[in-house]
Amino acid sequence: MNLLSSPFESIEHAVIWLLVIFSVATWGLALLKGVQFTRLKAQDRKFHKQFWATSSLESAAELATRQPGAAARVAQAGYAAIQVGDAPHAADLSQAINHQDRLERALRQQIVRERRSLETGLAILASIGSTSPFIGLFGTVWGIMSALKGISAAGSASLETVAGPIGAALVATGVGIAVAVPAVLVYNYFLRRLKLTAADLDDFAHDFYSLAQKSSFRVLIHPAANKASANTAAQKVKEAS
């Protein structure tokens, strides 16, 4: 009997096909997340190298607008929180805001956004890893019930009659375990990489905060970088609306 002949032939066949779909999704997500984390690591490493090679916090502002990556976006959020205009002593509302508190909030919110982006797909892996064995067990139980009904109708309980249908039903449990194990391993692997990336962003945010503290949480950004930062902020507002 071919267990993968048709997904509509029986319940256990449908269960096995569902588990096959779960397996494809697991390896597809593993590939996508691997590319995402690898590219992000390379982007952040390049940005860190160029950022710490600059002479001052102000001179690195334009670099943050040009470079991609999570660390660059955290820096952009920090610059947007503490940038001042050409007249730093102007008595407007923007100068009355506590830049220190605004910087802390901006850095924290941007790190949360980066975590949410990196967490995309991990919930699916966790769900596949936790439910696949039970789905396979359901297919096995249903297959054994069907096999017992067939054996009862045949009126024979010999080994040849029992072993075939019940053995075929047990395949669903094996497939469920085979799908769950890679999903759990992939989930744990990328969860650890997520924690390491978040820790690196926290460290960079702390360093950025210390640099901003030396300039009294106010920086005068180059006009080109200021314009690029404003366009980025406007785009974020537009997407949020």
N, C-alpha and C positions, 0 to 999 in steps of 0.2 A: 504494500500500500504506500503510495507517495504522499507524504504529509504536506508537501507544498504544491499539490496539484491545483487546488482552488481554495481561495480564502472563504468561500461560501459553502464548502462541502460539509463542514461540521464546525462545532464550537472550538474544538482543539486546533483545527486548521486555522481558524480566524485568530486565535491566540498566538499561534506561532508566527503568522504573518505580521501581527501587531508587534511582536518582539523583534522581528527582522527590521521593521521600520524604526523601532527604538534604537537598534544597533547602528543603523545607517545614520540616524540623527546624532548619536553619541560620537561616532568617528568624524562626522562632518563638523560638529561643534569643537571637537578636539583640534581639528585642523585650523578652523577659523580663529579660535582663541590662541593657538600657538603662533599664528602669524601676527595677531594683534599684540600680544605681549612682546614678541621678538622685535617687532617694528618700534613699539613704544620704548623699549629698553635702549635701542640704538639711538632714537631721537633724543631721549633724555640725557644719554651719555654725551652726545654731541653738544647739546645745549649747556650742560654743566661745564664742559671744558671751555667753551667760548665765554660763558657768563663769568666764570672766575678769572678769566684772562683779561677782562676789561679793567679800566682804571678806577671807575666809580660806579655807584648805583645808577646815576643819571645816564651815563654812557651806555649802560646795558639795556636801557629801555627800548631802543629801536631793535636790538637783537631779539628781545622777547616777542616783538610783533612779527618778526620775520621767520622765526624758527617754529616748527610744529612740535607737538609732544605735550605730555601732561605737565611737566615742570615749567615749560614756557607759558602754558595757559595759567598756571598758578602765579607766575611772575606778572603776567598781564593783569590778573585780578588785583595783585598787590599794588602795581603801579596806578591802576585806575582808582584805588582807594585813597592814595596819598598824594596824587599829583595836584599841583597848584598852578595858577595862571601866571602870566608875566608880571602881575602886580601882587606880590605876596601879602602886602599889608592892606589890601582892599577890604573894606568893611562890608563884605557881602556874606550871605548865609553859608556859602561853601567854606569860608574860612572859619566859621563858627562851629563847624562840626568837629567832634573829637576824632582826629585822624587815627589815633592809636586804636580806639575801639573799632573804627571802621575797617582798619587794616586787618585786625584779628578776625573779624566777621567775614571779610572778603576771602581771606586765605582759607578759613575753615569751610566756607560754602563751596569754594572751588574744588577743594580736596574731596568733599562729599560728592560733587558732580563727577569727578574723575573715578571715584569708587563705583558709582552707579553705572558708569559706562563700562568699566571692567567687569562688573558683576553680571552683565547681560549674558544670558545663556547658562549660567551656573545653576540657577534654580531648576532648569530643565534637566541638567545632568543629575542633580540631586534627586529629582522626582523619578527619573528612569532607574537610578541605582536602588532606590528604596522600594519601588513598586514592581519591578520586573520579576523578582522571585515569586511574589504573590500572584501575579498574573499567570505565570507559568504553572504554579500550583493549582490555580483555578482550572486551567486547561487540562491538567492531569486528572483532577477529580472528576471533571465532566467526562473526560474520555474513559475513565474507569467505570463510571456509571453506565455509559453507553455500551462498554464492553460486557459488563455484567448482564445487562438486558439482552444483548445478543447471545451470550452463553446460555442464559435461562431459556430463551426461545429455541435454541438449538437442542437443549436437553442433554448436553454433554459437558462435563467438567474436566476433561483430560488436559494434560500439560500442553499439548499442541494447541488445544482450543483456547486456553487461558493466556498462555505466554505471549502470543502474537498481539492481541488487542491491548492488553495491559502494558506490554513493553512499548508499544507505539504511543500510548497515552503518557508514559513517563518521559517521553522525549520533550514535552512542553516544559517540565520542571528543569531539565538540563539546559534547554535553550534560555529559560528565564535567568538561571544562574550565570550562564555564559554572557548574557547581555548586561547583567547587573554589575559584575566584577569590574569590567573596564570602565563603566560609567562612574563607579565609586572612586576608582584610582585616578581617573582623569579629573574628577571634581576636586579631590583632595590636592592634586598637584597644582591646579590653577588657583585654588583657594589660597594655597601657600604663596604662590607668586603674587596674588593680589595683595596679601598682607605685606609682603616685602616691598612691593611698589608703593603701597600706601605709607609704609614706614619711611621710605626714601623721600616721598613728597612732604611728609611731616618734618623731616630733618631739613629739607630745603626751605620750607616755610619758616621754620625757626631761624635759620640763617638769614633769610630775607628780612625777617622781623628785626633781627639784631642790626643789620645794615641800615634799615629804615630808622631805627632808634638813634643812630649816630647823626642822622640828618633831621632829627626832631619830627619824624614821621611826615616830612614834606619834601617832595622832589619836584624840580622844574624840568619837565620832559621836553626833549627836542621837538619842535613843531611837527616834523614828519612822523615821529613816533606817536606824538599826541593825536594826530589825525588818524593814524592807523588804529590806535587804541579806541578812539571814539567810534570809528566805523565798526569795530568788533563789538563794542558795547551796544550800539544801535541794532546790530544784527541779532544779538542775543535777546534784546527787548522785543524785536519783531517776531522772533521764533516763539517767545513765550506767550505773546498775544495771539 
